[in-house]
Each structure stands twice: as structure tokens, then as C-alpha cells.
Amino acid sequence: MTSSPTGLERDGSGEACERIRKHLDHGAPWDACDVFREAVAQRPDDADLLYWGALAYARAGAASEAHAVLERAQHAASGATDRLADILSLRGRLWKDGLHRAPGRTDAAAIAEHARDEYLAAYALNHDPYPGINAATLSMLLGDRAASRGLAQEILARLELQASLRSFWDHVTAGEAELLLGQVDRARQSYAAAYALAPGDAGSVATMRRQLHLLARVLPEAAAVLSSLRAADVVAFVGHMIDAPDRLVPRFPAALAQAVAGAIRERLSQLHLPILYSSAACGADLIAIEAALAIGAEVNVVLPFDRADFVRTSVAIGGDDWVQRFDAALTRATRIIPATDESYLGDDVLFEHAALMIEGLAMLRGSQLQTSPTLLCVIDPASTNRTGGALQSYERWTRRIGPPRVIDLRELRVGVAPDAPHAPIDAESTRGIPAAPRPPKLPVAPAVQAAADRPRRTLKTLLFADIKGYSRLPDALVPQFQRRFWTIAAGEIDALPVRPLLDNTWGDALYVVFEAPRDGADFALRLLAAMLDQDWATVGLPGTSRIRIALHSGPVFCGFDPIMGRDNYFGSSVTKAARIEPVTPPGMAYASEPFAAALAATGQDEFVLEYTGRLQLAKQYGESRIYRLDRR
């Protein structure tokens, strides 16, 4: 395995390292990265802190950031042999991650050799079994069975000299060595012992599963062991709201709430350490959140738009008790994620935007935990499908990912009289449906009444790009640079299989709008590769001055621009994309969390999204969670 007991148990940097470790144990490396970014500003030369930060970036898949932090950690570690072994091991892990991302690439053998050499160097320092077992596994992947089994035997002998196998990593290492030696039954026992020692440690279990996935490429027995090591279950949840008082045909009458709560509890009881992503409307959403909180599950709530506006449109219509339940649930949620901070304005596409984030965030989390997420739906399949509704999520997931798990309201309505009184839910499950009459339908907000006077928002992917250092170019060099930049960008746009909806330039900046996140990602990486391939020193730009690209997905307006003579796109999402680009490091493509989720929700795996942390956006536009985009 990658991490050693010294790396996991020694914490010489105090509270910050402990917080990082806890986030990693819970399978939340993104939060661990954020803790590191805050702490390292105060202790930039702390070797322990730098190591833990690099480990957090590695667990998040942010290989380039992890490599950079490891360089600093190695310099700070000086003669600390144990920490140096951890650092070299983590370098090996980063090379090994390349094999996970692209097992079929032509240079896979060279990458495996790099990883093995780093682990061997770490093993040579003090013969720690943990880098040794990684070197043994990589030797097996490279076809050197003799070296692999020799290392495995040596490592088992060292472990047997211990009084007893006590730690999680002791058992994992023994199991891996036994697999390499063909001792499958003993390996199962060792992995089972390790698994029993890691209750709630989703991060370590994910690391264990990741290594077994790699080993299964050359040892089929590893796949059989993998099936017995259950990962945390990631769940995207969608469901219908409680019926409004004036609904003529029942879909989710209040009398059905107890049955729905029971069905959700039953489904959640079948899951292992469930991690829930959901919105929080009155009805199925809040019932599911309450049921998940009752069993200690992690709950992440996505709000489609401004919180007060959401309460008005999607919570208060069920009654005052639903508002109280909403407030109580969000107080206990692990994370509240605003899809946008803007108002509803009657645009249902904002619900679709939130649904895509729920689905995509579940996909991203599942990938990090080495498991496949599930969509759990509380729906009436015969009801009307509307933009952003639960049925749309059901159909999209079925088409892109696979069959969801369904709680069918039609079946639950059998035997329930349409005019049945509210049935309180027992306190064991949720907080109870109110028996008091619901308030009258709320008036339409003035902004919604004026919707006819403006275009409706639609979901689009927005790209901004520029060249850092352009503003310092003298006029003598600007025309040559500009001509080359425009020619490259125009050529890449012309080569696209799907044309963008809008492309525009001003100065060194490029602004492009796409219908789909996949199209934006493809163009961003095409353009990045083409621009990095140029020798910009010939036009006076220093070697560090490179293109920087930012991507964001969100709701935007589209309207005719009489100055341009064509449709243009505008709104807060455009502004946010523009504010990400200036904080993007040269030579990279950065993406917002909504873009990362929208891309992940497509179910495609041709791209890699590496979380880099929360960044302060340009012009005091607040913070945003940012991912680095790359091709797998």
C-alpha cells in the first residue's frame, strides 16, 4: 500500500495535520486540501504538514499539486529518514496513479518503472514494509515475478518478526504479499482483519480497493478479494414534493409520507456508510435527509438558488412545519452547496442545474472512493416530466449511468384514501408531518411576474482564456503575437466536431460558449495543447507566460446584441467564469465545481478532474472550489 504507519500515526504538526487526517479518513480529500492550504500559509517549511498536504492532494487526484508540495517537503525533511521514506513512497504513489488513470497508454511500462524505483528508494532507507510491498506489486505488473515474490517473502518475514499484526496497514501489507505469493486464503483473512480495523475510514478502504484494482490486472485472485471489501455507498437522491393543496390528481399526498419514510429507511439500511447528495424541498427530499441523519450518514445538500427564495418556492408551500424541518436538517448537514446564489425568477432550469450537480458530485465522490454511486428516486413514473424534476433525473441517469433504484409512489398509494388525514411519522424515522392545515398558495414574486419581459435562462458551458504577461508586451510585438494567437484559436475552433454557440475575442482574451460541458472540456484541452506547443519567446513573452483557461457551467441569459449584430450570452455565470480565469496558473485549464459536476454527470470518463482547493476569485468575487481539467 502507499501510506505507511509512520505517515499515518506520527503527527508532529499539531491540530492542522490531525484535521487533514480526519478528512482523509472520512474519504473527503477535498476538505483536507482546504485545511492544508490554510495551514501552510502559517507554516510554509513544516515537513510534516507539507507531507500531509501532499497526501491530501494525492488522494484528491491532484497529482501536479502533490508533486510540487512534495518537492518542498523533501527539502524541509533534511535528514529525517522516516519522513523521507514517506515522501519517496508518496512520489511512487503519484506515478502509480498514472496507471490507474490510463492503463492502456503507450508509456505505461515506463510509468510503472518510475513508481517502482521511487518505492525501492524508500524501502532502501530502513526496509519499511510499506514501500516494499508497493515495489513488489509494481514488479509483478512489470512482469518481474521473481523480484516481486522475493520482495513479498522478505516483507512477510519482517512482519512475522513483530509480536503481532496490530495496525490496519500491517494486515493490508500482509494480505498483498500473500496474494503475490499465491496464498489466496491467507490473503482473504488478512484483508478481512484490515477491513475490520477501519470502520468509518472510507479513505483507507478506498486506497486498499484501488491497489487491488491495480493488482487484478495481472492476478485475477485480487478481484475476488476486492468484492469482499465493501466501500462506502454514495447516493444521489431525487424525489417528488408533497402535493400542493390544490393538486387535483394525487401524486404524493401527505398521507403517504409515513410509507415513503419507511421505504427510504429500508433502502438506506441496505447501504454501507451511506453518503447522501440531495436537494431539500418539502416531501421526499427532506424525508430522505432526516432518515440519513438519523443513522449518522454524511449528508450534502444542494440548493438550486438563493436560500430564502428556495424556502418560499419549494419548502413553505408544504406548511410551516416543513420550514422548521428544513432549517433543522441544514443545520446538521455536512455541507450546503449553492448551485447559484441568484434568485429563481421562475426559471425551472435552475432546478435542472441543481439536479446535475447532485448527480455529478455523487459521481465525483464515487470515483474518489473507488465505488459506483447510486441514484435513489421517489417518483411516480406516470406523472408529468418537467424541467429539473425527479423524473428528468431518473431518465438521465438511466440513459447515462444505468438503472436507478426506485420507490414507486403509485405502489405506495394503493390502499391509501385520497382524503386520508395526515399520518404522523414516528419520531424514530423523521420529525413528523404536520396535522395543521397548510397555508394558502403564496403569491408569485414580482420578479417572476416580469419574466415575460426578459429571456429565460438556459444552461451553458462558458470558457475564458488569456495569456499571462500579455499586458506587458510592447506594441512592436503585439501584432505578431495577436496574429498567431488568433490563428491557433480559430484553427482549433474550426476543427471541433461541434461548433460553439459563440466565440469572441478582445485583446489577448478569448470567450467561447458551448451547449455541453463535454464540448467545452474538449476544446479547452485542444487549445491548451496547441498553445503550449508554441515558442512564445519569439514574440517577447517569457517562458513562464502561458495560456490560462477557465471553465464554468451555469444558467445564463441569451439575447440579441444590436452592437454585435448577433445573440450574446450574459449573467452572473458569465461573470464567475471570467473571475476564475485570472487566478488560473499559466499552462492549466481550471474549472468550477458546477462545471466539474456537470461533466461528471455525463458518465463519460475521458477527462480527469483534479481538485485543487478553494480559491479566492478575481476582483473580490468570493471563493470557489476549483478543479484542474486534464485528459485521461
Residue pairs with C-beta under 8 A, 6 or more apart in sequence:
1 130
1 133
1 134
1 169
1 172
1 173
1 176
1 207
1 208
1 211
2 58
2 89
2 90
2 92
2 93
2 96
2 130
2 134
2 207
2 211
3 55
3 86
3 89
3 130
3 169
3 204
3 207
4 85
4 86
4 89
4 128
4 130
4 131
4 169
5 130
5 167
5 169
5 170
6 82
6 83
6 85
6 86
6 128
7 51
7 55
7 86
7 89
7 90
8 21
8 169
9 167
10 48
10 82
11 17
11 18
11 21
11 48
12 48
13 39
13 43
13 46
13 48
13 49
13 52
16 35
16 36
16 38
16 39
16 43
16 49
16 52
17 48
17 49
17 52
19 32
19 35
20 32
20 35
20 36
20 52
20 53
20 55
20 56
21 32
21 52
23 29
23 31
23 32
23 35
23 56
24 32
24 55
24 56
24 59
24 203
25 200
25 201
25 202
25 203
25 204
26 200
26 201
26 202
26 203
26 298
27 202
27 203
27 205
27 206
27 232
27 275
27 365
27 368
27 369
28 203
29 56
29 57
29 59
29 60
29 203
29 368
29 611
30 60
30 611
30 613
30 625
32 52
32 56
32 59
32 60
33 53
33 56
33 57
33 60
33 62
33 611
33 612
33 613
34 613
34 614
35 56
36 49
36 52
36 53
36 56
36 57
37 53
37 613
37 614
39 49
39 53
40 46
40 49
40 50
40 53
43 49
44 72
45 72
45 76
46 76
47 73
47 76
47 77
47 78
47 80
47 83
48 83
50 69
50 70
50 72
50 73
50 76
51 70
51 73
51 77
51 83
51 86
51 87
51 90
53 69
53 73
54 66
54 67
54 69
54 70
54 73
54 87
54 90
55 66
55 90
57 63
57 65
57 66
57 69
58 66
58 90
58 93
58 94
58 97
59 203
59 207
59 368
60 368
60 610
60 611
61 97
61 368
61 608
61 609
61 610
61 611
62 610
62 611
62 612
62 628
63 94
63 97
63 98
63 610
64 610
64 628
65 610
65 612
65 628
66 90
66 94
67 91
67 94
70 87
70 90
70 91
70 94
73 83
73 87
74 84
74 87
77 83
77 84
77 87
81 125
81 126
82 126
84 122
84 125
85 122
85 123
85 125
85 126
85 128
85 131
86 122
87 122
88 118
88 119
88 121
88 122
88 125
88 131
89 118
89 119
89 122
89 130
89 131
89 134
91 118
92 115
92 116
92 117
92 118
92 119
92 122
92 131
92 134
92 135
92 138
93 115
93 134
95 111
95 112
95 114
95 115
95 118
96 111
96 112
96 115
96 134
96 138
96 214
98 105
98 111
98 115
99 108
99 111
99 112
99 115
99 141
99 214
100 210
100 213
100 214
101 608
101 632
102 108
102 632
103 217
105 111
109 142
112 138
112 141
112 142
113 138
113 142
115 134
115 138
116 134
116 135
116 138
116 139
116 142
119 131
119 132
119 134
119 135
119 138
120 131
120 135
122 128
122 131
123 131
123 132
123 135
127 158
129 155
129 158
129 159
129 173
130 169
130 173
132 151
132 154
132 155
133 151
133 152
133 155
133 173
133 176
133 177
135 151
136 147
136 148
136 149
136 151
136 152
136 155
136 176
136 177
136 180
137 148
137 176
137 180
137 211
137 214
137 215
139 145
139 147
139 148
139 151
140 148
140 180
140 215
140 218
140 219
141 214
141 215
141 217
141 218
148 180
149 180
149 181
152 176
152 177
152 178
152 180
152 181
153 177
153 181
155 173
155 177
156 174
156 177
156 178
156 181
159 165
159 170
159 173
159 174
159 177
162 170
165 171
165 174
165 190
165 193
167 197
168 194
168 197
168 198
168 201
168 204
169 194
170 194
171 190
171 191
171 193
171 194
171 197
172 190
172 191
172 194
172 208
174 190
175 186
175 187
175 188
175 189
175 190
175 191
175 194
175 225
176 187
176 211
176 215
178 184
178 186
178 187
178 190
179 187
179 215
179 219
179 221
179 222
179 225
180 215
180 219
182 221
184 221
184 224
184 225
187 221
187 225
188 225
188 228
191 208
191 225
191 228
191 229
192 228
194 208
195 205
195 208
195 228
195 229
198 204
198 205
200 273
202 231
202 232
202 273
202 275
202 369
205 229
205 231
205 232
205 369
206 231
206 368
206 369
206 370
206 371
208 229
209 226
209 229
209 231
209 370
209 371
210 370
212 222
212 223
212 225
212 226
212 229
213 222
213 226
213 370
215 222
216 222
216 223
216 226
230 272
231 272
231 369
231 370
231 371
232 272
232 273
232 274
232 275
232 369
232 371
233 271
233 272
233 273
233 274
233 275
233 371
233 373
233 374
234 274
234 275
234 277
234 362
234 365
234 366
234 369
234 371
234 373
234 374
235 268
235 271
235 274
235 275
235 276
235 277
235 362
235 373
235 374
235 375
235 376
236 277
236 278
236 358
236 359
236 361
236 362
236 373
236 374
236 375
236 376
236 393
236 397
237 276
237 277
237 278
237 284
237 285
237 288
237 358
237 375
237 376
237 377
238 278
238 279
238 284
238 285
238 355
238 358
238 375
238 376
238 377
238 378
238 379
238 390
238 393
238 394
239 260
239 283
239 284
239 285
239 287
239 288
239 377
239 378
239 379
239 390
239 407
240 251
240 252
240 283
240 284
240 378
240 379
240 380
240 383
240 389
240 390
240 409
241 252
241 281
241 282
241 283
241 284
241 285
241 314
241 317
241 318
242 252
242 253
242 254
242 257
242 282
242 283
242 318
242 322
243 250
243 251
243 252
243 253
243 254
244 317
244 441
245 438
245 440
245 441
246 441
250 413
250 418
251 380
251 383
251 409
252 260
252 283
252 284
252 378
252 380
252 409
253 413
253 416
253 418
253 420
254 422
254 433
255 416
255 417
255 420
255 421
255 422
255 423
256 409
256 412
256 413
256 416
257 283
257 287
257 422
257 423
257 425
257 433
258 423
258 424
258 425
258 426
258 429
258 433
259 412
259 416
260 284
260 287
260 378
260 407
260 409
260 412
261 287
261 290
261 291
261 425
261 429
261 430
262 429
263 378
263 407
263 412
264 284
264 287
264 288
264 291
264 376
264 378
264 407
265 291
265 429
267 376
267 405
267 407
268 274
268 291
268 292
268 295
268 297
269 295
273 297
274 292
274 295
274 297
274 298
275 297
275 298
275 300
275 365
275 369
276 288
276 289
276 292
276 297
276 298
276 299
276 300
277 300
277 302
277 358
277 359
277 361
277 362
277 365
278 285
278 288
278 289
278 299
278 300
278 301
278 302
278 358
279 285
279 301
279 302
279 303
279 304
279 314
279 354
279 355
279 358
280 286
280 289
280 301
280 303
280 310
280 314
280 315
280 326
280 329
280 330
281 310
281 314
281 315
282 314
282 315
282 316
282 317
282 318
282 319
282 322
282 325
282 326
283 318
284 378
284 390
286 315
286 322
286 325
286 326
286 329
286 430
287 430
288 376
288 378
289 299
289 301
289 329
289 333
290 325
290 329
290 429
290 430
290 431
291 429
291 430
292 299
293 299
293 329
293 332
293 333
294 428
294 429
294 430
298 334
299 329
299 332
299 333
299 334
300 333
300 334
300 335
300 337
300 361
301 329
301 330
301 333
301 335
301 336
301 337
302 337
302 338
302 339
302 354
302 357
302 358
302 361
303 310
303 336
303 337
303 338
303 339
303 354
304 310
304 314
304 339
304 340
304 344
304 350
304 351
304 353
304 354
304 388
305 338
305 339
305 340
305 341
305 342
305 343
305 344
305 350
305 354
306 338
306 341
306 342
306 343
306 344
307 338
309 343
309 344
309 445
310 344
311 323
311 326
312 442
312 445
313 344
315 322
315 323
315 326
316 322
316 323
316 439
316 442
317 438
317 441
317 442
318 438
319 434
319 436
319 437
319 438
319 439
320 434
320 436
320 439
321 431
321 432
321 433
321 434
321 436
322 434
325 430
325 431
328 431
330 336
337 357
337 361
337 593
339 350
339 353
339 354
339 357
339 554
339 594
340 350
340 353
340 554
340 555
340 572
340 573
340 594
341 572
342 350
342 555
342 571
342 572
343 445
343 447
344 350
344 445
344 447
344 448
345 447
345 448
345 451
345 457
346 444
346 447
346 448
346 451
347 451
347 456
347 457
347 555
348 386
348 387
348 388
349 387
349 388
349 456
349 457
349 458
349 459
349 555
350 388
350 457
350 555
351 387
351 388
351 389
352 387
352 388
352 392
352 459
353 388
353 459
353 553
353 554
353 555
353 594
354 388
355 388
355 392
355 393
355 396
356 459
356 597
356 598
356 601
357 593
357 594
357 597
357 598
357 601
358 393
359 375
359 393
359 396
359 397
359 597
359 600
359 601
360 596
360 597
360 598
360 599
360 600
360 601
361 593
361 597
361 600
362 373
362 375
363 373
363 401
363 597
363 600
363 601
363 603
364 596
364 597
364 600
364 609
365 373
366 372
366 373
367 600
374 404
374 405
375 393
375 394
375 397
375 401
375 404
375 405
376 404
376 405
376 407
377 390
377 393
377 394
377 404
377 405
377 406
377 407
378 390
378 407
378 409
379 390
379 391
379 394
379 406
379 407
379 408
379 409
380 408
380 409
380 410
381 391
381 394
381 406
381 408
381 410
382 410
383 391
384 391
385 391
385 392
385 395
386 392
394 404
394 406
396 601
397 404
398 404
400 601
400 602
400 603
401 603
421 435
422 433
422 434
422 435
423 433
424 432
424 433
424 435
425 431
425 432
425 433
454 557
455 557
455 558
455 559
456 557
457 555
457 556
457 557
457 571
458 555
458 556
458 558
459 553
459 554
459 555
459 556
459 598
460 501
460 513
460 514
460 515
460 553
460 554
460 556
460 558
460 569
460 573
461 513
461 514
461 515
461 516
461 517
461 519
461 520
461 551
461 552
461 553
461 595
461 598
462 511
462 512
462 513
462 514
462 520
462 551
462 552
462 553
462 554
462 556
462 569
462 573
462 574
462 577
463 510
463 511
463 512
463 513
463 514
463 520
463 523
463 524
463 549
463 550
463 551
463 577
464 509
464 510
464 511
464 549
464 550
464 577
464 578
464 580
464 581
465 489
465 509
465 510
465 512
465 524
465 527
465 547
465 548
465 549
465 550
465 581
466 507
466 508
466 509
466 510
466 547
466 548
466 581
467 481
467 485
467 508
467 531
467 536
467 541
467 545
467 546
467 547
467 548
468 544
468 545
468 546
468 547
468 548
468 586
469 541
469 542
469 544
469 545
470 481
470 507
470 508
470 541
470 545
471 508
473 481
473 539
473 540
473 541
474 540
477 539
477 540
480 539
481 508
481 536
481 539
481 540
481 541
482 508
484 534
484 539
485 508
485 531
486 505
488 527
488 530
488 531
488 534
489 503
489 505
489 510
489 527
491 530
492 523
492 526
492 527
492 530
493 499
493 500
493 503
493 512
493 523
495 526
496 519
496 522
496 523
496 526
498 514
498 515
498 516
498 519
500 512
500 513
500 514
500 519
500 523
501 513
501 514
501 515
501 567
501 569
502 511
502 512
502 513
502 566
502 567
502 568
502 569
503 510
503 511
503 512
503 513
504 510
504 511
504 512
504 564
505 511
510 527
511 578
512 520
512 523
513 556
513 569
514 520
514 523
516 602
517 551
517 553
517 595
517 598
517 599
517 602
518 599
518 602
518 604
520 551
520 553
520 595
521 551
521 591
521 599
521 607
521 629
524 549
524 551
524 589
524 629
525 589
525 607
525 629
525 630
525 631
527 547
527 549
528 547
528 549
528 587
528 588
528 589
531 546
531 547
532 546
532 547
532 587
536 543
536 545
536 546
537 543
544 586
545 586
546 586
546 587
547 586
547 587
548 581
548 582
548 584
548 585
548 586
548 587
548 588
548 590
549 581
549 584
549 588
549 589
549 590
550 577
550 578
550 580
550 581
550 584
550 589
550 590
550 591
550 592
551 577
551 580
551 589
551 590
551 591
551 592
551 595
551 629
552 573
552 576
552 577
552 580
552 591
552 592
552 594
552 595
553 573
553 592
553 594
553 595
553 598
553 599
554 571
554 572
554 573
554 576
554 592
554 594
555 571
555 573
556 569
556 570
556 571
556 573
556 574
557 569
557 570
557 571
558 567
558 568
558 569
559 567
559 568
559 570
560 566
560 567
560 568
561 567
561 568
575 621
576 592
576 617
576 621
576 624
577 592
578 618
579 617
579 618
579 619
579 621
580 590
580 591
580 592
580 615
580 617
580 618
580 624
580 626
581 590
581 618
582 618
583 590
583 615
583 616
583 617
583 618
583 626
584 590
588 628
589 628
589 629
589 630
590 612
590 626
590 627
590 628
590 629
591 599
591 609
591 626
591 627
591 628
591 629
592 624
592 625
592 626
592 627
593 624
593 625
593 626
593 627
595 627
596 609
596 627
599 607
599 609
600 609
605 632
606 631
606 632
607 629
607 630
607 631
607 632
608 629
608 630
608 631
608 632
609 627
609 628
609 629
610 627
610 628
610 630
611 625
611 626
611 627
611 628
612 626
612 627
612 628
613 625
613 626
614 623
614 624
614 625
614 626
615 623
615 624
615 626
616 622
616 623
617 623
617 624
